[in-house]
């Protein structure tokens, strides 16, 4: 079975295939040169929440969103494959993943990847606890 994940406005990976809605203030602000958008990730233990859009590139071609999406997509897929996916919720620009059992290494790896993105693209990705 295929897992549908909608996150961070990236369509290249089958993730976030929905286009910004008319009237979406954040998308409109970025498109009009307004305040920059940011991916905000919160990761602790066996729980990860990611919100927002990087706004680094053109919609559907944003490499920062693609990288963050790939990390999160891989985490959800791995936890699902091994029966350790406790909770998964997603909506455009939002995902929450909770694991069960021995999955701390998987979450730590994804956190590390997100922190590297935050270092490479300051102001576009932020990682907290």
C-alpha angles and dihedrals in degrees: 000000000000120000112220113214123182112193143143099352097278118141102176094083097040086263122125094000092167117103121229109278121241107264094027098148096203094049092044092049093051094045090051092050093260126140117332117255124231140202109231117196127187116192129174130153109321097344132090130179121183124185135177141016128279095224088204098129144009115306109277092015101064107132094195092054090045092053094047091045092051091053093049093042090053092049094051091045094049093048090048093049091052097043093246099113104115100170136007124178126168142172132159106303094004139083133165123190128183124183134200132210123010102349103120092112092056092051091045091053093052091046089052091051092049091048090052089052089050090053093047095044108031113189091026102067129032125182123197139162 
